[in-house]
Amino acid sequence: MFKRLLVPLDGSKLAEIALPYAEEMARHFGSEVILVNVRTPAENLDKPEQRDYLTITAAKTEQNIKKSADKPQGEKVKVASAVIGSPTQFKTPG
């Protein structure tokens, strides 16, 4: 039903509350999870800590989905991440 789930993250614990829900939906529907952090154009997009945060969070999310996959679709779930400067920069394939 859902091919992709877009999860916006800003590095806060409040935003991360959405992750278990996205993980469950991904397991159920076999959806790709895309973690995204949007920055204003004035902010430096090349800060490694932003990319590191998303990379680590994406890896943990993928592990959580696959280790508790009670549905066969969970084994096929992919997790991707992106740091972008404006919402128009982010395009998903297909």
Residue frames as a rotation matrix with the C-alpha (Angstrom) as fourth column:
MET 1
0.564 0.825 0.000 0.00
0.825 -0.564 0.000 0.00
0.000 0.000 -1.000 0.00
PHE 2
0.899 -0.348 -0.264 2.77
-0.288 -0.927 0.241 2.46
-0.329 -0.140 -0.934 0.91
LYS 3
0.742 -0.670 0.032 5.89
0.427 0.435 -0.793 2.20
0.517 0.601 0.609 -1.26
ARG 4
-0.415 -0.893 0.174 7.82
0.472 -0.374 -0.798 4.85
0.778 -0.249 0.577 0.66
LEU 5
0.695 0.506 -0.510 7.54
0.703 -0.330 0.630 6.37
0.151 -0.797 -0.585 4.12
LEU 6
-0.061 -0.679 0.732 9.11
0.277 -0.716 -0.641 9.81
0.959 0.164 0.231 4.50
VAL 7
0.608 0.174 -0.775 10.19
0.785 0.017 0.620 10.49
0.121 -0.985 -0.126 8.09
PRO 8
0.385 -0.480 0.789 11.41
-0.027 -0.860 -0.510 14.04
0.923 0.175 -0.344 8.78
LEU 9
0.533 -0.310 -0.787 13.98
0.841 0.297 0.452 14.24
0.094 -0.903 0.419 11.57
ASP 10
0.693 -0.299 0.656 15.55
-0.145 -0.949 -0.279 17.29
0.706 0.098 -0.701 13.17
GLY 11
-0.371 -0.905 -0.209 17.77
-0.008 0.229 -0.973 15.51
0.928 -0.360 -0.092 15.68
SER 12
-0.403 0.285 0.870 15.33
-0.883 -0.372 -0.287 15.90
0.242 -0.883 0.402 18.57
LYS 13
-0.969 0.116 0.218 13.97
0.002 0.886 -0.464 13.08
-0.247 -0.449 -0.859 20.72
LEU 14
-0.147 0.976 -0.161 10.47
-0.329 -0.202 -0.922 14.36
-0.933 -0.083 0.351 19.96
ALA 15
0.141 0.154 -0.978 10.96
-0.987 -0.051 -0.150 13.79
-0.073 0.987 0.145 16.22
GLU 16
-0.738 -0.550 -0.390 12.40
-0.582 0.812 -0.046 10.32
0.342 0.193 -0.920 16.86
ILE 17
-0.468 0.669 0.577 9.13
-0.419 0.407 -0.812 9.25
-0.778 -0.622 0.090 18.49
ALA 18
0.442 0.674 -0.592 7.87
-0.825 0.047 -0.563 8.67
-0.351 0.737 0.577 14.94
LEU 19
-0.414 -0.743 -0.526 10.54
-0.895 0.437 0.087 6.03
0.165 0.507 -0.846 14.19
PRO 20
-0.826 0.105 0.554 8.87
-0.124 0.924 -0.361 3.00
-0.550 -0.367 -0.750 15.84
TYR 21
0.246 0.969 -0.032 5.65
-0.145 0.004 -0.989 3.79
-0.958 0.248 0.142 13.95
ALA 22
0.361 -0.209 -0.909 7.53
-0.926 -0.200 -0.321 4.07
-0.115 0.957 -0.266 10.67
GLU 23
-0.739 -0.672 0.044 9.34
-0.669 0.740 0.067 0.81
-0.077 0.020 -0.997 11.43
GLU 24
-0.468 0.644 0.606 6.06
0.026 0.695 -0.718 -0.99
-0.883 -0.320 -0.342 12.10
MET 25
0.565 0.691 -0.451 4.44
-0.408 -0.240 -0.881 0.36
-0.717 0.682 0.146 8.93
ALA 26
-0.022 -0.670 -0.742 7.53
-0.999 0.036 -0.003 -0.60
0.028 0.741 -0.670 6.90
ARG 27
-0.852 -0.263 0.452 7.42
-0.344 0.933 -0.106 -4.15
-0.394 -0.246 -0.886 8.28
HIS 28
-0.116 0.927 0.356 3.72
0.063 0.364 -0.929 -4.46
-0.991 -0.085 -0.100 7.56
PHE 29
0.792 0.533 -0.298 3.73
-0.181 -0.261 -0.948 -2.99
-0.584 0.804 -0.110 4.04
GLY 30
0.306 -0.764 0.568 7.31
0.858 0.480 0.184 -3.74
-0.413 0.431 0.803 2.94
SER 31
0.964 0.162 0.213 7.84
0.238 -0.884 -0.403 0.01
0.123 0.439 -0.890 2.46
GLU 32
-0.122 -0.976 0.178 11.11
0.758 -0.208 -0.619 1.84
0.641 0.059 0.765 1.97
VAL 33
0.696 0.248 -0.674 11.80
0.662 -0.585 0.468 4.23
-0.278 -0.772 -0.571 4.86
ILE 34
0.021 -0.667 0.745 13.39
0.661 -0.550 -0.511 7.55
0.751 0.503 0.428 3.93
LEU 35
0.378 -0.022 -0.926 14.78
0.831 -0.434 0.349 9.61
-0.409 -0.901 -0.146 6.79
VAL 36
0.104 -0.285 0.953 15.19
0.722 -0.638 -0.270 13.25
0.685 0.715 0.140 5.83
ASN 37
0.057 -0.175 -0.983 16.63
0.785 -0.601 0.153 16.31
-0.617 -0.780 0.103 7.51
VAL 38
0.432 0.185 0.883 15.76
0.775 -0.577 -0.259 19.61
0.461 0.796 -0.392 5.82
ARG 39
-0.242 -0.600 -0.762 18.01
0.802 -0.566 0.191 22.61
-0.546 -0.565 0.618 6.35
THR 40
0.784 0.430 -0.448 17.48
0.148 -0.830 -0.539 26.20
-0.603 0.356 -0.714 5.36
PRO 41
0.766 -0.508 0.394 19.60
0.471 0.027 -0.882 27.35
0.438 0.861 0.260 2.41
ALA 42
0.576 -0.556 0.599 21.57
-0.603 -0.784 -0.148 29.58
0.552 -0.276 -0.787 4.80
GLU 43
0.626 -0.334 0.705 22.71
-0.533 0.476 0.699 26.57
-0.569 -0.813 0.120 6.84
ASN 44
-0.315 -0.837 -0.448 25.75
-0.946 0.237 0.223 24.60
-0.080 0.494 -0.866 5.84
LEU 45
0.731 0.655 -0.190 24.59
-0.678 0.729 -0.095 21.32
0.076 0.198 0.977 4.27
ASP 46
0.328 -0.690 -0.645 28.04
-0.206 0.614 -0.762 19.81
0.922 0.382 0.059 4.47
LYS 47
-0.033 -0.307 0.951 28.18
-0.992 -0.103 -0.068 19.54
0.119 -0.946 -0.301 8.25
PRO 48
-0.583 -0.268 -0.767 29.28
-0.361 0.931 -0.050 15.95
0.728 0.248 -0.640 8.85
GLU 49
-0.953 0.209 0.219 27.37
-0.142 0.328 -0.934 15.62
-0.267 -0.921 -0.283 12.13
GLN 50
-0.063 0.974 -0.216 24.02
-0.846 -0.167 -0.506 16.00
-0.529 0.151 0.835 10.32
ARG 51
0.180 0.060 -0.982 24.88
-0.799 0.591 -0.110 13.29
0.573 0.805 0.154 7.82
ASP 52
-0.806 -0.532 -0.259 26.37
-0.259 0.710 -0.655 11.10
0.533 -0.461 -0.710 10.56
TYR 53
-0.655 0.640 0.402 23.21
-0.527 -0.005 -0.850 11.43
-0.542 -0.768 0.341 12.65
LEU 54
0.337 0.839 -0.428 21.02
-0.906 0.164 -0.391 10.32
-0.258 0.519 0.815 9.73
THR 55
-0.092 -0.449 -0.889 23.38
-0.652 0.701 -0.287 7.53
0.752 0.553 -0.358 8.70
ILE 56
-0.957 -0.280 0.080 23.45
-0.227 0.546 -0.807 6.09
0.182 -0.790 -0.586 12.23
THR 57
-0.380 0.897 0.227 19.70
-0.618 -0.064 -0.784 6.51
-0.688 -0.438 0.578 12.67
ALA 58
0.291 0.457 -0.841 19.04
-0.942 0.291 -0.168 4.85
0.168 0.841 0.515 9.30
ALA 59
-0.500 -0.556 -0.663 21.24
-0.423 0.826 -0.373 1.87
0.755 0.094 -0.648 10.23
LYS 60
-0.940 0.185 0.286 19.48
-0.224 0.299 -0.928 1.46
-0.257 -0.936 -0.240 13.61
THR 61
-0.061 0.983 -0.172 16.06
-0.833 -0.145 -0.534 1.75
-0.550 0.111 0.828 11.99
GLU 62
0.135 0.054 -0.989 16.91
-0.827 0.556 -0.082 -0.88
0.546 0.829 0.119 9.39
GLN 63
-0.828 -0.482 -0.286 18.25
-0.223 0.752 -0.621 -3.24
0.514 -0.450 -0.730 12.08
ASN 64
-0.707 0.620 0.341 15.10
-0.437 -0.004 -0.899 -2.78
-0.556 -0.785 0.274 14.17
ILE 65
0.206 0.816 -0.540 12.87
-0.958 0.054 -0.283 -3.56
-0.201 0.575 0.793 11.20
LYS 66
0.048 -0.248 -0.967 14.80
-0.651 0.727 -0.219 -6.65
0.758 0.640 -0.127 10.15
LYS 67
-0.885 -0.462 -0.061 15.44
-0.262 0.601 -0.755 -8.17
0.386 -0.652 -0.653 13.58
SER 68
-0.675 0.699 0.236 11.80
-0.138 0.194 -0.971 -8.05
-0.725 -0.688 -0.035 14.60
ALA 69
-0.567 0.441 -0.696 10.37
-0.815 -0.174 0.553 -8.82
0.123 0.881 0.457 11.18
ASP 70
-0.499 0.496 0.710 7.33
-0.134 0.766 -0.629 -10.95
-0.856 -0.409 -0.316 11.91
LYS 71
0.739 0.674 -0.017 6.17
-0.078 0.060 -0.995 -10.40
-0.669 0.737 0.097 8.35
PRO 72
0.275 -0.669 0.690 8.18
0.849 0.506 0.151 -11.53
-0.450 0.545 0.708 5.32
GLN 73
0.730 0.036 0.683 8.03
0.482 -0.735 -0.476 -8.00
0.485 0.677 -0.554 3.86
GLY 74
0.942 -0.335 -0.023 10.23
-0.202 -0.620 0.758 -6.73
-0.268 -0.709 -0.652 6.72
GLU 75
0.289 -0.874 0.390 13.23
0.508 0.485 0.711 -8.61
-0.811 -0.008 0.585 5.38
LYS 76
0.034 -0.222 0.975 13.04
0.994 -0.095 -0.056 -6.62
0.105 0.970 0.217 2.12
VAL 77
0.895 0.411 -0.176 12.72
0.436 -0.889 0.138 -3.16
-0.100 -0.200 -0.975 3.71
LYS 78
-0.137 -0.913 0.385 15.31
0.844 -0.311 -0.437 -0.54
0.519 0.265 0.812 2.73
VAL 79
0.686 0.242 -0.686 16.15
0.591 -0.735 0.332 2.54
-0.424 -0.633 -0.647 4.76
ALA 80
-0.038 -0.660 0.750 17.68
0.846 -0.420 -0.327 5.61
0.531 0.622 0.575 3.10
SER 81
0.357 0.138 -0.924 18.57
0.718 -0.673 0.177 9.06
-0.597 -0.727 -0.339 4.39
ALA 82
-0.025 -0.342 0.939 19.18
0.832 -0.528 -0.170 12.54
0.554 0.778 0.298 3.01
VAL 83
-0.105 -0.029 -0.994 20.12
0.613 -0.789 -0.041 16.02
-0.783 -0.614 0.101 4.23
ILE 84
-0.126 0.150 0.981 18.65
0.945 -0.281 0.164 18.65
0.301 0.948 -0.107 1.94
GLY 85
-0.917 -0.344 -0.201 18.54
0.385 -0.895 -0.226 22.43
-0.102 -0.285 0.953 1.77
SER 86
-0.537 0.827 -0.165 14.91
-0.786 -0.561 -0.259 22.79
-0.307 -0.009 0.952 0.75
PRO 87
0.005 0.613 0.790 12.00
-0.190 0.776 -0.601 20.41
-0.982 -0.147 0.121 0.19
THR 88
0.810 0.352 -0.468 12.23
-0.490 -0.030 -0.871 20.89
-0.321 0.935 0.148 -3.58
GLN 89
-0.106 -0.942 -0.319 15.73
-0.993 0.119 -0.019 19.37
0.056 0.315 -0.947 -3.65
PHE 90
-0.614 -0.122 0.780 14.46
-0.422 0.886 -0.193 15.96
-0.667 -0.448 -0.595 -2.49
LYS 91
0.175 0.641 -0.748 13.25
-0.976 0.215 -0.044 13.66
0.132 0.737 0.663 -5.23
THR 92
-0.114 -0.147 0.982 12.61
-0.408 0.909 0.089 9.95
-0.906 -0.390 -0.164 -4.88
PRO 93
-0.929 -0.255 -0.269 12.94
-0.346 0.334 0.876 7.58
-0.134 0.907 -0.399 -7.80
GLY 94
-0.740 0.666 0.093 9.78
0.654 0.682 0.328 6.45
0.154 0.304 -0.940 -9.57
